[in-house]
Amino acid sequence: QTDAPINRGNSGGALINLNGELIGINSQILSPTGGSIGIGFSIPSNMAKSVMEQLLKNGKVRRGMLGINIQNISSELAEQLKLKDTKGVLVSNVQKDSAAEKAGIKRGDVIISINDEMIEDGNTLRNKVAGTQPGTEIGLKILRDGKEISVKAKLGEFESNPAGADENGRNVAPQDRSDEDVQNGKLGLSLQPLTPDIAKRLDIPSEVKGVIVTSVDPNSPAAEEGIRQGDVVVEVNRKLVSTLSDVRAALEKSGDGPALLLISRGGQTVFISVKPLKK
């Protein structure tokens, strides 16, 4: 981000420092009028240089890929996972036959460094991996169940449109109700088992197992955390669930504290910490 004046038509131009050195390529501005208000954005010069060199050498840009879905660690998630701080990234899904799976990385792992460089957040890891050539072996340090583990991963190649990346375009509101559909007074969610018929109608992948959210109390913590109708709860407090009894049993573990849910939505999974409803 820069406060240097950038106006319409400046995209692609050079951003230089006081010494006349190239430090970025202008790309965007934030402006209600179209003129500069001192908030502009540029692509860092080292990133632009890497892209240029690859285009000249290969005719295209090749980016490394681990094959994982990650999320930043909030203070609530850090507490749930018994982490000392919010540094690193949480692995919410590992793609089949990916570099990460072959390296032994598992869902729920926390990646804290790559090639001995600490990972602050998801953007740091994405940029490091994307900036590394496919086929390169990298070293990762991860936290799993409170223990630090070192693994080696040979990066795959990033594809522009990987399968399952698009979560739009489908109706996720189930219409069926069953006798098993209950209102969970603790979280403010109505749930029912995910049957093959419901999964087929909602275009949910057959490998996704769990209980589906049929309604959400709009005033509940679950709604505040973004859980919505049609989401599939795969885990509760790190326990796989497929029935309402499974959910109740797993919730007992958290008592009156927050529950850690693993949600599947549009082919992606994410961990969400949900506080119980106030009594």
N, C-alpha and C positions, 0 to 999 in steps of 0.2 A: 504494500500500500504506500502511496506517496501523496504529498500535498502539492506537488508541482502541477501547474496549470495544464490540464489535458482537455481538449475540446473535441467536438465532432470532427472526424476526418483525421485525427491524430493516431488512431489505432494502427499498429505496425511500425510506428515511429520509434526512434531511440530515446531512452531515458538515460541521461548522463549525470555524473556527479560534478562537483566543482572542479575536479581535475581533468574534466573532459573524457572520463573513462565510461565506457558503456556498462550500465548496471542492470538494464532491463529493456523489455520491448513493451511499449504501451498497449494496453488491451481493452480496458473498460473505465468508465467513470460513473460515479453516483451523482445524479443531478436531476432536480425537478424541472429545470428549465432548458436543459440541453447545453448550458455553459458550465464552466468549471466552478465548483464551490470548494475546491481544495481536497476532494476525496477521489483519488484515482487509483487504478490498479495496473500493475505491469507484470509480465512474465520475467522471472529472474534470468539474468544473462547466462548463468551457468547451465540452466535448463534449456534455454534457447540454443546455446552452443552445442549441447549434446544432441538435440533434435536435428540441427543443421548438419552435424558430422554424420549422423546416421543416414539422413536423406542423401547426402553426397556419396556415401559408401554403399548403401544397400538399396536406395530408392524408396525406402519406407522406414518407419520408426518401429523398432522392436522393443517391447517392454517385458520385463520379467513378471512372473505371476506365481504366487504361492497357492492360490486356490482355497482361500478362506474368506468368511465374512467376519468382520470385526466391529467392535463398538468401543467408544471411549468409556472410561470407568468413572461413574459418578460417585459421590461420597456415599450414597445409599448402597450402591453395588459393592463398593470397597468394604463397607461394614458387613454386608451379607456374606462376602467371600473371605472375610477376615484378612484383608490386605492392610498393609501399613499406611499406604497412601493411594492416590488415584493415578499414579504414573503407570505407563504401559497400556496395552490394549487387550480387551477380552475377546476370545475367539468364540463366536456364536454359532458357527457352522464350518464344517470341513467338507469340501467337495470330493466326490468319489474319484479315485485314481489321480488325484492332484499331487503336486510336489509336497504339500503339507501332510497329506495322508501317508504318503510314502515315507516321510520323515518321522511319523509317529505322533504328530500334533493332534490333539483331541479337543472336542468342543468343551468349553469351560476353562481351557488353559489361558494363562495370562502371559503374553509376550512382553518381555521387559527390555530386551536388547537385540540388535542385529549387528553382527560382526563387531561386537564389544562396544557399540555405540548405543547409549540409552535411548529408549523409545518413550517420548513424552505423551504422544497421543496418536490417533489413527492416521492423521495426515503425515506425520513423520514416517510411519512404517510404509504407507502407500508410496510416498515419494522415493524412499530408499529402495523398495522392491522394484517399482516401475523404472527407476533409473539404472537398474542392473540388468545386464544382458541375459536373455534366456540361456539355460544350460550352465549358468554360473552356480557354484556351490556357495551357500552362505551359512554362517553360524548363528543360531538363535538361542537365547536363554529364555526359558519359560518357567512360570510358577504353576505347580500342579499339586493341589492338596497341601499347600504350605511348604512344599519342597522345591528347590531350584534345580532345573534339569537343563542340560545343554544338548542340542540336536543340530544335525547338519541337514540342509535341504538343497536339492538341485532344482533351480527355478524352471518352471514351464514358461510358455509364451502367452501373453495376454491376448484374448480375442475381444474384438470390439463389441460383440453382442453375445455373451455367454448364455447358455440355456438357463432359463429360470430367472433372468435378471429383471424382467419386466413384471411388475406386480399390478399393472393396471388392466382395465378392460374386462373385468369379470364381476358378476354380481355375487357378493360375499354374504348376503343376508339370507340365512336359512329360514325357510318357512315352516318346516316341520316342528311339531312339538310332541313329546312323548311323556309317559308317566315318570320317566327317569329324569326329566328336565326339572331341575330344582333351582331355587334362588339361594345362592350362597350368601348368607348374611354377613360374613366376614369381609368379603372383597367387593360385594356389590355386583356380582356376575351371575347370570343364568347360564348353566352349562348342560350339555348332554353329550353322550358318547358319539364319536365320529364314526358313523357307519359307512360301509362301502357305497350305499345309495347316495348319502349326503355328499360324500367325497366326490363321486362321479358327477353329480349335478352341479357342484360348485367348482369343478375342475381342480380339485386338490390332488396333488400327486399321491399315488397309491402307497408310497413308502412313508408318508406322513401319518403318524398315529397319535392319538390323544383324545381330548374332549374339546368340542367346539363351543364357542361363545355365542349364545342365542340372543342375549340382550345385556346391556350394561346400564347400571344406574347412573344417570347423567351427573349426579352429585357425589359420586363415589371417587375414592383415590384411584381406582382402576381407570375410570374415564379421564382423570387428570393426567395419568401416565400414557394415555393414547391407546389403550386397549379398546377394541371395537368389535361389533357384531361380525361374525364370520372368522375371527381369529381362531387359531387352534392352539390350545394349551398342551404342550408336549411334555413339559416337566414342571413339577412344583417342588421347590426346595431341593433341586438336583435329583429328584426321583421321577422316573417315567410314570405317566398316568394314562390310563385308557378307560377308566370307569369313574363314576362319581365317588365311589368308596375309596379309590386310590387318591383322589383329590383330598377328601376329608382326612385320610390317614396322614398324607404328606403335610397338610396344613397344621396338624397337631404339633409338628416339630417346631414351628415358628411361634407357637403360643399366641401372645398378644402383640408380637413384633411383626415386622414386615415379612412378606412372603416373596421368595424369588421364583418368578415364572419364566419359563422358556416358551416364547410365542412363535408360531410359524405363520407367516403371512406372505402370500404371493411368491412362494418358493424360497423365501428368505427366513432366517430365524434370528431372534434377538432376545436377550435377557432383560427382564424388567422387574424392578423391585417395587412391590405394591404394599402400601401401608393398610392396615385393617380399618374398617369403618369405625368411627367413634361411637361408643355406646351411649 
